[in-house]
Amino acid sequence: MSETTAEPKTEKMGFETEVSRLLHMMVHSVYSDREIFLRELISNASDACDKLRYEALTNPGLKTGKDFGIAITVDKAAKTITVADNGVGMNREELIANLGTIARSGTANFVNELTGDSKKDVQLIGQFGVGFYSVFMVADSVVVTTKKAGDTTAWRWTSTGEGTYEIGEAEKASEGTNIVLNIKDDADEFLEQYRLKNIVTTYSDHIAVPITLAIKGGDEADKEAEEAKVVNNGSAIWARPKSDITDEQYAEFYKHVGHAFDEPAHRLHYKVEGMQEYTVLLFIPTAKPMDLFDPARKNRVKLYVKRVFISDEGTDLLPGWLRFMRGVVDSQDLPLNVSREMLQNNPVVARMSKAITNKVLGELETLATKETEKFEKIWTEFGAVIKEGIYEDFARRDQLLKLARFKSTNGDGWTSLADYVARMKDKQSKIYYITGLDEKNLRRSPQIEGFKSRGLEVLILPDAVDDFWLQGAPDFEGKPFASVTRGSSDLDDIAESDTAEKKDKAPEGEVTTLITLMKEVLGDKVSDVRASSRLTETASCLVASDTGMDMAMERLLKAHNQLDSVTAKVLEINPSHGLIKTLAHKAGDKGALDSLTDPVWLVFDQARILEGDTLDDPSAFARRLSSALEKGLA
């Protein structure tokens, strides 16, 4: 892992904007837990060794016959820390991709969430997987020298973390990566043996390759420290008996394997023996990883074979709806030289995947029953992802429907479908729901007024996935799902409203006349106009027809350019509302068509605004509103 220096030709390049913003915060030391830099470097070095070990299995030309290792060397006189590994290394393109950009979905959103609060931001950084940049919390400058296994050219990357970096060819005898940190004056503590050894044993004791530590340039009393000594245990934590592993050790392994900064919310550690033999150690994070909704939906569970790393993505060990899980699966049955391509349709992997998925689902069911508070916290973070399984995992659909939790008009907490059904009214045959993108707005939606006034519970479904799983799961235990924004309502046949307005409606004949007038004014802007039993406080609302697509689903498809246009909706009016009663009373007057045209359009536009729709003609709306206000104030 030694290297010789050279005078390379370098090229200066700029970090992408998001990286520059992130580094600015790092350089100016907004974080209190600065020791995490070493954990991140060790984790990256360990991954590099794992990857070369795997590559050597399928490419014998890469075998060197040497043992893998990570060496930490401190030069007190020069005030540097060097972290070196003999892993897979990087070429020029990989250096730029890994250290010059954040090549993950949601970069801008991630950076926008940085607050300057050290505790919150460190967690965000870990969720997003940009731990390398934590080196700038302790270093004025960083030099990375690396050579990719199988290549003949080495590369050097240098930066002060102030917006630019330099990259150029270098001299390096062997593959691997050396990272030299020039330590800041206020970070001298990290040049001390006891401090570094404590960090390694606390955070990285489980790393499977030996980690050595040597301190050079100290006084006579430190001479013994100059000899590189192994400072980690180095055993695979998942292969050890559970009774020998502390909660703290589990937590640190989770942070290593998941490149995370939060604590695990729950863990699952077990061994399978029999026709197949494998060990599973999985964790459920406390907080959402930043790439949770990356369209690639990659599995982040690492696959090992006989403790040799094989792959950390594309293995299909868990379905996409469990992609938030972190951890390892270690198989004793797969061949060591199995390729990533072979894993895709491997029957051994398929059987493991089925069994592990069932185990995880069973564990979630147990938590839901016995540790409700913990389960609901997990569901709050990952319920939107788990619900993807309802529409894509037919075999487990009923099981997932029973597990799923929802918000409803019954209160602020979570409810299961079984509990909802138990609370249904005697004459109620359907499970009512409303979908959208904001829970608060859905709770204020006019379409649920009549349901609430009759004590009919409505599920509040604010996740985009809700519109999709409902297409594949039409009912729960024989009770069909029914959108409150679609079709005519039969509420009066189920329960009486507790509102006073129902006793003071516009006469039916006047309402019929008004409806006829409104249809004439609005024309093809609506598919129908009718009196509503679902409204108690609002003058009007829009709903889809009985045969039409649910409105939230239609808006979602339109937003993703999967629909060219939306269909005309049914306009429902509230006969007990003061405005509608006034319009109904005047609808039979001579000249009503002319005098009520603007008010009718305002009623329609109001219903569209409540749905969050964009008005076709905002200028006309403003003119009508001004005219109505002027007449009202006259």
C-alpha distance (Angstrom), angle and dihedral (degrees) to the residues before:
residue distance angle dihedral
M1 . . .
S2 3.80 . .
E3 3.80 122.3 .
T4 3.77 140.5 -169.6
T5 3.76 124.1 -133.4
A6 3.78 126.8 -120.2
E7 3.77 139.7 176.0
P8 3.78 100.5 -106.7
K9 3.76 127.1 -171.9
T10 3.79 104.8 -111.9
E11 3.77 136.3 -161.1
K12 3.79 122.4 -148.3
M13 3.79 115.1 -137.1
G14 3.79 135.3 175.4
F15 3.77 126.8 -122.0
E16 3.76 115.8 -118.4
T17 3.80 112.0 -95.2
E18 3.81 95.7 -101.6
V19 3.80 92.4 51.5
S20 3.80 91.2 50.1
R21 3.79 91.3 53.4
L22 3.79 91.1 47.7
L23 3.80 93.3 47.8
H24 3.79 91.8 49.1
M25 3.79 88.4 61.2
M26 3.80 91.8 44.9
V27 3.81 95.4 48.6
H28 3.79 91.8 50.4
S29 3.79 91.5 54.3
V30 3.78 103.0 -123.7
Y31 3.80 88.6 158.4
S32 3.77 128.3 86.9
D33 3.82 99.7 -165.7
R34 3.78 96.0 67.1
E35 3.81 94.3 154.3
I36 3.81 89.7 78.2
F37 3.81 88.8 83.8
L38 3.81 91.2 78.4
R39 3.78 93.8 47.9
E40 3.78 89.8 53.1
L41 3.81 93.9 49.1
I42 3.80 91.7 48.0
S43 3.81 91.7 48.5
N44 3.79 91.1 51.1
A45 3.81 91.2 47.4
S46 3.80 90.9 49.3
D47 3.81 90.6 50.8
A48 3.82 89.4 50.5
C49 3.80 91.0 53.8
D50 3.80 91.5 47.1
K51 3.78 91.3 51.5
L52 3.80 94.6 50.0
R53 3.79 90.9 46.9
Y54 3.80 88.6 55.6
E55 3.80 94.8 43.0
A56 3.81 89.6 51.9
L57 3.80 90.2 56.8
T58 3.79 92.3 60.7
N59 3.82 97.2 30.4
P60 3.83 109.4 46.0
G61 3.80 90.1 -173.5
L62 3.81 88.8 73.5
K63 3.81 94.9 57.8
T64 3.77 112.0 113.8
G65 3.79 100.4 172.8
K66 3.79 91.7 -129.2
D67 3.76 128.4 120.9
F68 3.76 119.3 -106.7
G69 3.77 118.6 -116.9
I70 3.79 148.1 157.2
A71 3.81 118.8 -132.1
I72 3.80 124.1 -161.5
T73 3.79 113.2 -166.1
V74 3.80 125.5 -178.4
D75 3.80 122.6 -161.1
K76 3.78 105.0 -166.5
A77 3.79 94.1 -174.1
A78 3.80 93.0 53.2
K79 3.83 91.7 35.6
T80 3.80 92.6 -130.1
I81 3.79 136.7 135.5
T82 3.80 118.3 -156.8
V83 3.79 121.6 -162.7
A84 3.81 110.5 -169.5
D85 3.79 132.8 178.7
N86 3.79 135.2 177.5
G87 3.78 94.3 -140.9
V88 3.77 132.5 122.4
G89 3.83 96.8 -57.9
M90 3.81 126.8 -159.8
N91 3.77 138.3 -93.5
R92 3.81 124.4 -141.7
E93 3.80 95.5 -86.4
E94 3.79 92.3 48.7
L95 3.81 91.5 49.0
I96 3.80 90.6 54.9
A97 3.81 93.1 43.7
N98 3.81 95.0 46.3
L99 3.80 101.8 37.2
G100 3.80 105.6 22.2
T101 3.78 101.2 46.8
I102 3.76 141.5 28.2
A103 3.78 98.2 -124.5
R104 3.77 96.5 -170.8
S105 3.78 133.1 106.1
G106 3.80 116.1 -95.2
T107 3.81 98.0 27.4
A108 3.79 96.7 148.3
N109 3.81 92.6 45.8
F110 3.78 89.8 50.8
V111 3.79 94.3 52.3
N112 3.79 91.4 45.6
E113 3.79 89.0 57.5
L114 3.81 93.1 58.2
T115 3.79 105.8 110.9
G116 3.78 106.8 179.8
D117 3.80 89.3 -112.0
S118 3.80 103.5 126.7
K119 3.81 97.9 -145.7
K120 3.80 95.5 47.3
D121 3.79 95.3 42.3
V122 3.80 95.8 49.7
Q123 3.79 88.1 54.8
L124 3.81 91.1 49.6
I125 3.78 91.7 49.1
G126 3.79 90.8 52.7
Q127 3.78 92.7 47.3
F128 3.77 90.1 53.3
G129 3.78 95.2 47.3
V130 3.80 100.6 -125.0
G131 3.77 95.8 126.9
F132 3.83 94.6 136.0
Y133 3.78 90.3 73.7
S134 3.81 89.2 62.7
V135 3.85 86.3 83.1
F136 3.80 88.0 80.0
M137 3.79 90.0 65.7
V138 3.82 88.1 72.7
A139 3.82 104.8 18.7
D140 3.80 132.8 72.2
S141 3.78 89.7 -159.4
V142 3.79 138.6 2.0
V143 3.81 130.8 -149.0
V144 3.81 118.8 -163.5
T145 3.80 117.4 -169.9
T146 3.79 115.1 -176.3
K147 3.76 142.9 165.6
K148 3.79 122.5 -166.2
A149 3.79 116.3 -130.4
G150 3.78 109.4 -99.8
D151 3.83 94.5 19.6
T152 3.78 126.4 108.1
T153 3.82 97.2 -151.1
A154 3.80 125.8 76.3
W155 3.80 124.8 -158.3
R156 3.78 136.3 -150.6
W157 3.82 124.6 -150.5
T158 3.80 120.3 -170.9
S159 3.79 132.9 178.6
T160 3.78 143.5 157.5
G161 3.81 90.1 -151.9
E162 3.79 91.7 -113.9
G163 3.79 101.2 120.2
T164 3.81 104.3 -69.0
Y165 3.78 140.6 60.2
E166 3.79 135.7 -167.8
I167 3.77 125.9 -133.7
G168 3.76 130.2 -174.4
E169 3.78 145.6 137.8
A170 3.80 118.7 -66.0
E171 3.78 141.0 179.5
K172 3.79 118.6 -104.8
A173 3.78 125.3 155.3
S174 3.80 100.0 -151.2
E175 3.79 138.8 28.5
G176 3.76 119.8 -92.4
T177 3.78 137.9 68.2
N178 3.82 134.3 -77.0
I179 3.81 117.8 -165.5
V180 3.80 117.2 -167.8
L181 3.79 118.3 -166.0
N182 3.82 120.2 -162.7
I183 3.78 99.1 -148.7
K184 3.80 122.0 -132.9
D185 3.80 119.6 -119.4
D186 3.79 91.6 -112.5
A187 3.82 92.0 51.9
D188 3.83 98.5 60.3
E189 3.79 89.9 122.7
F190 3.81 88.6 76.6
L191 3.80 90.7 63.7
E192 3.80 90.4 66.7
Q193 3.79 121.3 98.9
Y194 3.80 96.2 -137.8
R195 3.82 91.7 51.3
L196 3.79 95.7 50.6
K197 3.79 94.0 41.7
N198 3.79 90.0 52.2
I199 3.81 91.4 50.9
V200 3.81 92.2 50.3
T201 3.81 94.9 47.3
T202 3.81 91.3 44.8
Y203 3.79 99.9 46.4
S204 3.80 108.2 16.1
D205 3.78 108.4 28.8
H206 3.81 90.3 116.3
I207 3.83 96.1 54.8
A208 3.80 105.8 128.1
V209 3.83 96.2 -137.6
P210 3.82 121.8 67.2
I211 3.80 115.9 -95.5
T212 3.79 114.8 -154.5
L213 3.78 127.6 -164.2
A214 3.81 127.5 -158.5
I215 3.82 128.4 174.8
K216 3.79 117.1 -157.3
G217 3.78 133.0 -177.8
G218 3.80 96.8 33.6
D219 3.79 128.0 129.0
E220 3.80 125.6 -81.3
A221 3.78 91.9 -83.0
D222 3.81 89.6 61.5
K223 3.80 97.2 53.8
E224 3.79 92.5 106.3
A225 3.81 89.5 56.9
E226 3.81 91.4 61.4
E227 3.79 90.4 76.0
A228 3.82 110.4 87.2
K229 3.79 109.5 -116.9
V230 3.80 130.8 -177.5
V231 3.81 109.4 -109.1
N232 3.82 103.5 178.9
N233 3.79 132.8 74.6
G234 3.80 91.8 -131.6
S235 3.80 99.7 -161.3
A236 3.82 121.3 134.4
I237 3.78 102.6 -103.9
W238 3.80 94.0 -149.7
A239 3.83 90.8 58.5
R240 3.79 93.2 56.0
P241 3.82 123.5 89.9
K242 3.79 112.0 -91.5
S243 3.80 89.8 -125.6
D244 3.82 89.5 62.9
I245 3.82 94.8 54.1
T246 3.78 122.4 82.3
D247 3.79 125.2 -146.8
E248 3.79 88.5 -111.7
Q249 3.82 91.7 54.4
Y250 3.79 91.0 49.3
A251 3.81 90.0 49.7
E252 3.79 93.6 50.5
F253 3.80 92.0 48.1
Y254 3.80 89.2 51.2
K255 3.80 90.0 53.3
H256 3.80 89.8 49.5
V257 3.79 98.8 45.9
G258 3.80 94.0 40.8
H259 3.81 96.7 36.7
A260 3.79 84.1 -129.2
F261 3.79 136.7 147.6
D262 3.79 100.2 -161.0
E263 3.79 126.5 83.1
P264 3.81 119.2 -100.9
A265 3.81 113.2 -101.4
H266 3.80 92.9 -152.2
R267 3.80 139.7 -8.0
L268 3.78 136.0 -151.4
H269 3.82 117.9 -159.4
Y270 3.79 121.7 171.5
K271 3.79 144.0 133.6
V272 3.81 127.7 -131.3
E273 3.80 121.1 -151.3
G274 3.80 130.9 176.9
M275 3.81 126.3 56.7
Q276 3.80 86.7 3.3
E277 3.77 128.4 26.9
Y278 3.78 122.8 -156.4
T279 3.80 141.6 132.7
V280 3.79 125.0 -130.5
L281 3.79 128.1 -160.2
L282 3.80 111.3 171.5
F283 3.78 133.2 167.6
I284 3.79 134.0 -160.3
P285 3.82 109.3 -144.8
T286 3.78 121.9 -129.0
A287 3.80 93.5 -135.6
K288 3.79 134.0 34.0
P289 3.81 115.6 -90.4
M290 3.80 108.3 -122.9
D291 3.80 92.8 -118.3
L292 3.81 93.9 50.9
F293 3.81 92.4 118.1
D294 3.79 96.3 38.4
P295 3.84 104.6 139.8
A296 3.83 89.5 -127.9
R297 3.85 88.6 67.7
K298 3.81 90.5 -158.1
N299 3.77 122.9 -167.4
R300 3.83 110.0 -120.5
V301 3.82 98.1 -167.3
K302 3.81 112.7 115.6
L303 3.78 119.6 -129.4
Y304 3.80 119.1 -146.1
V305 3.79 128.8 -178.7
K306 3.81 113.2 -152.7
R307 3.84 87.8 -19.6
V308 3.82 92.6 -52.2
F309 3.79 113.9 123.2
I310 3.83 113.1 -118.0
S311 3.79 109.4 165.8
D312 3.81 143.7 -22.1
E313 3.80 100.0 -160.7
G314 3.78 140.3 32.7
T315 3.80 93.5 30.8
D316 3.82 96.3 114.2
L317 3.80 89.6 -140.0
L318 3.79 87.7 144.0
P319 3.82 129.6 21.5
G320 3.79 120.9 -105.0
W321 3.79 92.0 -101.6
L322 3.83 89.3 64.2
R323 3.81 95.3 46.8
F324 3.81 91.7 120.9
M325 3.82 90.1 71.6
R326 3.80 117.7 105.2
G327 3.79 129.4 -164.7
V328 3.80 143.8 71.5
V329 3.78 140.1 -67.4
D330 3.81 115.2 -160.1
S331 3.82 115.1 -163.6
Q332 3.79 125.8 -161.7
D333 3.82 93.8 -170.1
L334 3.80 105.8 57.0
P335 3.83 119.4 87.1
L336 3.80 114.9 -106.5
N337 3.78 91.8 -125.9
V338 3.80 94.8 54.3
S339 3.79 110.3 139.8
R340 3.79 124.8 -133.9
E341 3.82 88.5 -116.8
M342 3.81 91.4 54.7
L343 3.80 90.3 52.2
Q344 3.81 92.3 65.1
N345 3.81 95.5 72.6
N346 3.79 101.1 18.0
P347 3.83 111.8 138.0
V348 3.82 91.9 -148.4
V349 3.79 90.3 55.2
A350 3.82 90.5 45.2
R351 3.82 92.0 54.1
M352 3.80 91.6 46.4
S353 3.79 91.0 48.6
K354 3.79 92.9 51.6
A355 3.79 93.2 48.3
I356 3.81 95.1 44.2
T357 3.81 92.5 47.3
N358 3.81 90.5 51.2
K359 3.79 89.6 48.3
V360 3.81 92.8 51.6
L361 3.80 91.6 46.5
G362 3.80 90.3 49.5
E363 3.79 90.1 50.0
L364 3.81 90.7 52.3
E365 3.80 90.0 50.1
T366 3.80 90.1 52.0
L367 3.79 91.1 50.1
A368 3.80 90.8 48.6
T369 3.80 89.9 55.3
K370 3.80 103.5 35.4
E371 3.81 105.3 23.6
T372 3.77 102.2 32.5
E373 3.80 97.0 163.6
K374 3.81 93.1 52.0
F375 3.81 91.5 45.8
E376 3.80 93.0 50.5
K377 3.81 90.9 52.2
I378 3.81 88.8 52.0
W379 3.80 90.8 46.8
T380 3.80 91.2 49.8
E381 3.81 89.4 59.0
F382 3.80 101.5 35.1
G383 3.80 108.4 17.6
A384 3.81 92.0 102.2
V385 3.81 89.0 58.0
I386 3.80 96.6 43.1
K387 3.82 89.4 52.7
E388 3.81 88.3 63.5
G389 3.79 85.4 74.1
I390 3.79 91.3 63.0
Y391 3.80 91.5 69.8
E392 3.82 100.8 30.1
D393 3.83 102.9 37.5
F394 3.80 104.7 58.7
A395 3.80 94.5 172.7
R396 3.82 91.5 59.3
R397 3.82 98.1 33.7
D398 3.82 97.1 109.0
Q399 3.80 90.8 44.5
L400 3.79 91.7 51.1
L401 3.80 93.0 46.5
K402 3.81 89.0 56.2
L403 3.81 90.5 47.9
A404 3.82 95.8 46.5
R405 3.79 120.4 103.4
F406 3.80 127.0 -155.2
K407 3.77 141.4 -173.9
S408 3.80 115.9 -121.3
T409 3.79 144.5 174.3
N410 3.81 87.3 -96.0
G411 3.81 90.4 82.5
D412 3.79 144.4 -53.7
G413 3.81 97.8 -74.6
W414 3.79 132.1 83.2
T415 3.78 123.6 -83.9
S416 3.78 133.9 -168.8
L417 3.79 122.8 -134.2
A418 3.80 89.4 -114.6
D419 3.80 90.4 57.1
Y420 3.81 90.6 46.7
V421 3.80 91.5 53.0
A422 3.80 90.6 48.6
R423 3.82 89.0 57.3
M424 3.82 96.5 47.8
K425 3.80 118.9 125.3
D426 3.82 118.1 -104.8
K427 3.81 93.5 -105.9
Q428 3.80 95.2 36.4
S429 3.81 113.5 111.1
K430 3.83 101.7 167.2
I431 3.81 137.9 66.1
Y432 3.80 105.0 -127.1
Y433 3.78 122.1 -148.2
I434 3.78 143.1 165.7
T435 3.81 124.9 -152.9
G436 3.78 131.1 -158.2
L437 3.79 141.3 119.3
D438 3.81 103.2 -88.2
E439 3.80 126.2 51.3
K440 3.81 95.1 -154.6
N441 3.79 92.8 52.2
L442 3.79 91.7 46.5
R443 3.81 90.8 53.1
R444 3.82 88.2 54.4
S445 3.79 94.5 45.5
P446 3.82 114.2 130.2
Q447 3.81 91.2 -138.0
I448 3.81 91.9 71.4
E449 3.84 96.7 49.1
G450 3.79 95.1 92.9
F451 3.80 92.3 45.5
K452 3.79 92.4 52.1
S453 3.79 92.8 46.9
R454 3.81 89.0 55.8
G455 3.79 94.8 45.0
L456 3.81 92.0 -111.3
E457 3.80 110.0 149.6
V458 3.82 118.3 -130.0
L459 3.81 123.5 -162.2
I460 3.82 112.7 -128.5
L461 3.81 108.4 -141.7
P462 3.84 112.6 -177.6
D463 3.82 100.3 161.9
A464 3.81 121.2 100.7
V465 3.80 89.4 -132.4
D466 3.82 91.3 62.6
D467 3.79 93.2 75.5
F468 3.80 89.6 55.0
W469 3.79 103.8 45.0
L470 3.80 89.7 48.5
Q471 3.82 88.2 62.7
G472 3.79 90.7 59.7
A473 3.80 99.0 37.2
P474 3.81 107.6 51.3
D475 3.80 95.1 171.0
F476 3.78 146.7 12.5
E477 3.79 115.9 -133.3
G478 3.80 90.6 -25.0
K479 3.80 96.2 -45.5
P480 3.84 109.4 116.1
F481 3.78 121.2 -137.0
A482 3.81 113.7 -119.5
S483 3.80 127.2 -168.7
V484 3.80 114.8 -134.9
T485 3.82 88.0 -146.1
R486 3.77 95.3 58.1
G487 3.80 133.1 70.7
S488 3.77 131.3 -6.6
S489 3.78 117.6 -49.1
D490 3.80 125.0 -123.3
L491 3.79 95.2 -166.8
D492 3.80 97.0 133.2
D493 3.80 88.9 60.6
I494 3.82 91.3 56.1
A495 3.80 106.4 41.7
E496 3.78 143.3 -12.4
S497 3.81 119.4 -103.2
D498 3.78 116.2 -117.3
T499 3.81 93.1 -148.3
A500 3.77 123.5 107.5
E501 3.80 92.9 -139.0
K502 3.79 92.2 77.2
K503 3.82 88.7 70.5
D504 3.78 93.6 55.5
K505 3.79 110.0 50.9
A506 3.76 129.6 148.9
P507 3.82 111.3 -94.3
E508 3.78 111.6 -85.2
G509 3.79 93.2 -121.7
E510 3.81 92.5 53.6
V511 3.81 90.8 48.0
T512 3.81 90.2 51.7
T513 3.81 90.3 51.5
L514 3.81 91.3 48.7
I515 3.80 91.6 49.4
T516 3.79 90.5 52.9
L517 3.81 90.7 49.9
M518 3.82 92.7 47.3
K519 3.80 92.0 51.7
E520 3.79 89.6 52.6
V521 3.82 93.3 49.0
L522 3.81 97.5 44.0
G523 3.80 97.4 38.9
D524 3.80 113.9 172.8
K525 3.81 92.7 -3.3
V526 3.80 86.1 89.3
S527 3.78 132.2 36.1
D528 3.81 91.4 -147.8
V529 3.80 144.0 -15.6
R530 3.80 120.5 -139.5
A531 3.79 143.5 157.7
S532 3.80 113.5 -92.6
S533 3.78 133.6 -135.9
R534 3.81 92.0 -176.9
L535 3.84 94.9 66.9
T536 3.81 122.8 79.3
E537 3.82 105.1 152.9
T538 3.80 107.4 16.9
A539 3.80 124.3 74.2
S540 3.82 97.1 -136.1
C541 3.78 145.6 -7.1
L542 3.79 140.1 -176.7
V543 3.79 124.4 -118.4
A544 3.78 134.6 175.0
S545 3.78 119.3 -107.4
D546 3.80 121.7 -103.2
T547 3.80 91.0 -97.7
G548 3.81 96.8 34.8
M549 3.80 129.9 100.4
D550 3.79 117.4 -92.7
M551 3.81 108.1 -92.1
A552 3.81 97.0 -125.1
M553 3.80 90.9 50.2
E554 3.79 91.0 48.8
R555 3.82 92.0 51.0
L556 3.79 90.8 48.7
L557 3.79 93.6 51.9
K558 3.80 91.4 45.0
A559 3.81 90.8 51.6
H560 3.82 89.8 53.8
N561 3.82 92.1 48.2
Q562 3.80 92.6 -111.9
L563 3.81 91.8 121.4
D564 3.79 125.5 47.9
S565 3.80 94.3 -154.4
V566 3.79 142.5 -6.6
T567 3.77 124.7 -111.9
A568 3.78 124.6 -113.1
K569 3.80 113.0 -92.2
V570 3.77 135.4 -139.9
L571 3.82 112.7 -101.3
E572 3.79 111.3 -143.7
I573 3.81 119.7 -164.3
N574 3.80 128.5 -160.0
P575 3.85 110.3 -125.4
S576 3.82 90.7 -163.0
H577 3.82 95.4 55.0
G578 3.82 116.0 103.9
L579 3.81 94.3 -127.8
I580 3.79 94.0 50.0
K581 3.80 91.8 45.9
T582 3.81 90.1 52.7
L583 3.81 92.6 48.2
A584 3.81 91.4 46.0
H585 3.80 91.1 51.2
K586 3.84 91.0 52.8
A587 3.80 96.9 39.7
G588 3.81 92.8 89.5
D589 3.82 95.0 49.5
K590 3.79 121.6 109.8
G591 3.80 109.8 -90.8
A592 3.79 92.2 15.9
L593 3.80 92.1 137.6
D594 3.81 90.7 62.9
S595 3.80 98.7 37.8
L596 3.81 95.5 45.6
T597 3.81 99.4 41.7
D598 3.81 94.7 93.6
P599 3.84 94.5 43.7
V600 3.83 90.2 49.7
W601 3.81 90.7 52.8
L602 3.79 89.8 48.3
V603 3.80 90.7 53.2
F604 3.81 89.6 50.8
D605 3.82 93.9 44.9
Q606 3.80 90.4 48.7
A607 3.81 89.8 55.7
R608 3.83 90.2 50.0
I609 3.80 92.3 49.5
L610 3.80 90.2 51.9
E611 3.81 87.7 56.0
G612 3.79 91.5 51.4
D613 3.81 92.3 -113.6
T614 3.80 123.4 151.9
L615 3.80 112.2 -114.6
D616 3.81 116.0 -118.6
D617 3.81 92.2 -137.3
P618 3.84 113.9 20.3
S619 3.82 90.8 174.1
A620 3.79 92.1 58.4
F621 3.79 90.1 46.9
A622 3.82 91.3 52.0
R623 3.82 91.0 48.3
R624 3.80 93.0 50.2
L625 3.80 92.1 46.3
S626 3.80 92.5 49.6
S627 3.79 90.6 48.7
A628 3.81 92.3 49.8
L629 3.81 91.8 48.7
E630 3.78 91.6 48.1
K631 3.81 92.1 52.0
G632 3.78 91.5 44.6
L633 3.81 92.9 51.8
A634 3.80 94.8 43.5
